[in-house]
Amino acid sequence: MAKRNIYLETIPPEEAIFRAKAALDRATLLGTETVPSQEVAGRVTAGPIFARYSSPTFHAAAMDGIAVRAESTFSAREDEPIALKLDKEFLFMNTGNPLPDGMNAVIMIENVVQKDDTTVLIEAPAFPWQHVRRIGEDIVATELLIPQNRELTPCDIGALLAAGIYEIEVREKIKTIFLPTGDEVLNFLDKPEPQAGQVIESNSQVFKAYADSWEINATWSAPVPDDEETLRTAVMDGLKDGNHMVIVGAGSSAGSKDYSKRVFESIGKVLVHGIGIMPGKPTLIAVTDERSEYPGRLLVGVPGYPVSAVICYEKIMAPVVSWLMGKSAPTRPTANVTLARKMPSKPGMREALRLAAGRIGDQIIAAPLARGAGMITTMTKAQAVAYIPEEVEGVEEGEILNAELLVPESELDRVIIHVGSHDNTLDLLANELMGLAEPLRLVSSHAGSMGGLTALKAGSALFAGAHLFDPETGDFNFPFIDRYLGGLDVTVVNLAIRHQGLIVAKGNPLGIKGVDDLVRKEVVFINRQRGAGTRILLDHNLKTAGINPPDVQGYDNEEFTHMAVAVNVLTGAASCGLGIYAAAKALDLDFVPLAHERYDLVIPTQYMDDERMKILLEMIRSDEVKTKINELGGYDIDLTGQVMTPGVGLGRA
């Protein structure tokens, strides 16, 4: 049996960065190169740069007008103008012209009275060097233009060229290679169709995009198989090719096939194996020694899960790479955000919390997204990331956190925060809103219908999607609003009547016909999370059928969206699950109808005048969007866009 790795110790990311810096000699690791001045933006100067020429190299007119000797104008007054003769006492000038010998001032043309072709009148005195750019006003030849170890900007290019500097010596760019690993990993360049147990490699390309933003040269290889010697050969080849840094993707954790640590130990010293931040814990850092023939180079083991990899890139690699190049580490703007719901965390471990964020009133409200380290889409959906400190056991609803913004703060004013039940129509609306001339971004935290009402009560959402059925009244949502919102004034607008039922495999091979079949031994169910309206509907149907939930195999297995339920059925992880017809249709699965229900948008009335909500409701009521909802399948649009009142049920308002 292959030996498993053991984490040396889990240390804070700041300590990991310190260890890497202490073990690296950047002066010897990176050389220098000469680069044309017009190409140096983003590079770092290798030494001081001194000006070759002054700028300007002559006294020059700073305005269109006439050049004069200032002393000849001192007696000029508005009621006693003086006359000056062309060529003898003045010359016409354009901006940038050299100042003629013997003249030391320029009078703007609008302050000159033309008496005749050769005579002008001056009504106010000029002072010496008025409107004149003197020699060396900007740059003086031989002076220090730019010091060593300075990251160069686009404006620096202008200064270099103006001073006659046509090429400069800068620090060499870091050269690196990313080696993805894993027998199950498929090369994306092959455009593969993954089978069970296979994944399409993408971490190398996420890293490549980060590397481009850091101004370093990065390449990548095809996936390396899970074999220690093969991996060692790939790492050594990367060093032979002159890479200052070799990155191994995956293989840095504690599994029996995680070989990165052993490979790194065979050619260098492991500095870090495990950082105290989640996702990102399996980060591995080492420095090569003489055994590699290429001592002093950086080796990094990046976690395989994509969000863990991103944390490694941003919190470990970016600071180290920036330090090596003599640059400041990249930073993001921050803002205080109010947490929409409670989030527990593990003491002793810092946790990155991905947030859907938008402005509501005078606050930025942030709804936590899913926590899985493998869920890269949580980063594409997030507007902010906050970190739960190591010393606490979580953060409470309503707590204020300082978060890094992933978008400009002004964009938060164009975000519509939804917390509540998931529905495929929300994805449709999100896409339509982004198609507007002035796009709006709809972001959702799938907390279930009850979670949505809780968020509204806390002021943490602009609206909540809900489909809560009350068996006693036969009505939807209003009994729960009355019970849980404590008098909060809300407006309820229907989005659609949707068809709920059992999502089953294509062809329904187990012959599932209703909830009675859920107790069969061969049937494995996949449930929705507690508080979801779909879960409440299931429990109602089980109670009506006289079935105890523990008798349903898989009742405690939860998912947070209808599409996630459908994927479980598609992959065979479950025999069936309760969900909407649209989800079954999207994945070409079969569907056993169970009930119709009303999916409403519950909106605090105070937000009905919010411009974002006005635009959203106008869109929902449009014939174009109604048609698109209908085309999804499994929806009735008779009530779409209408304001609901208690007792309507599934009938017309």
ZIDA-V948749 format. One record per run of one state. SS is the DSSP state (H for helix, E for strand, - for the rest). FROM is the first residue (numbers start at 1). LEN is the number of residues. If there is no record, write none. Layout:
SS_FROM_LEN / SS_FROM_LEN
//
This chain:
-_1_8 / E_9_1 / -_10_1 / E_11_1 / -_12_1 / H_13_11 / -_24_2 / H_26_4 / -_30_2 / E_32_5 / H_37_3 / -_40_4 / E_44_2 / -_46_3 / E_49_2 / -_51_4 / E_55_1 / -_56_4 / E_60_2 / -_62_3 / E_65_4 / -_69_1 / H_70_4 / -_74_8 / E_82_5 / -_87_3 / E_90_4 / -_94_4 / E_98_1 / -_99_6 / E_105_4 / H_109_3 / E_112_5 / -_117_2 / E_119_4 / -_123_9 / E_132_2 / -_134_5 / E_139_1 / -_140_4 / E_144_3 / -_147_4 / E_151_1 / -_152_2 / H_154_9 / -_163_4 / E_167_5 / -_172_3 / E_175_7 / -_182_3 / E_185_2 / -_187_1 / H_188_3 / -_191_8 / E_199_2 / -_201_2 / H_203_11 / -_214_3 / E_217_4 / -_221_3 / E_224_1 / -_225_3 / H_228_13 / -_241_4 / E_245_5 / -_250_10 / H_260_8 / E_268_6 / -_274_1 / E_275_1 / -_276_1 / E_277_2 / -_279_5 / E_284_5 / -_289_1 / H_290_3 / -_293_5 / E_298_5 / -_303_3 / H_306_20 / -_326_8 / E_334_6 / -_340_3 / E_343_2 / -_345_5 / E_350_11 / -_361_2 / E_363_6 / -_369_8 / H_377_5 / -_382_2 / E_384_5 / -_389_5 / E_394_2 / -_396_4 / E_400_6 / -_406_3 / H_409_6 / E_415_6 / -_421_3 / H_424_11 / -_435_6 / E_441_6 / -_447_1 / H_448_10 / -_458_5 / E_463_4 / -_467_2 / E_469_2 / -_471_4 / E_475_2 / -_477_1 / H_478_7 / -_485_5 / E_490_15 / -_505_10 / H_515_5 / -_520_5 / E_525_4 / -_529_4 / H_533_13 / -_546_3 / H_549_3 / -_552_6 / E_558_2 / -_560_2 / H_562_9 / -_571_5 / E_576_5 / H_581_6 / -_587_3 / E_590_15 / H_605_3 / -_608_3 / H_611_10 / -_621_2 / H_623_10 / -_633_2 / E_635_2 / -_637_6 / E_643_1 / -_644_10
//
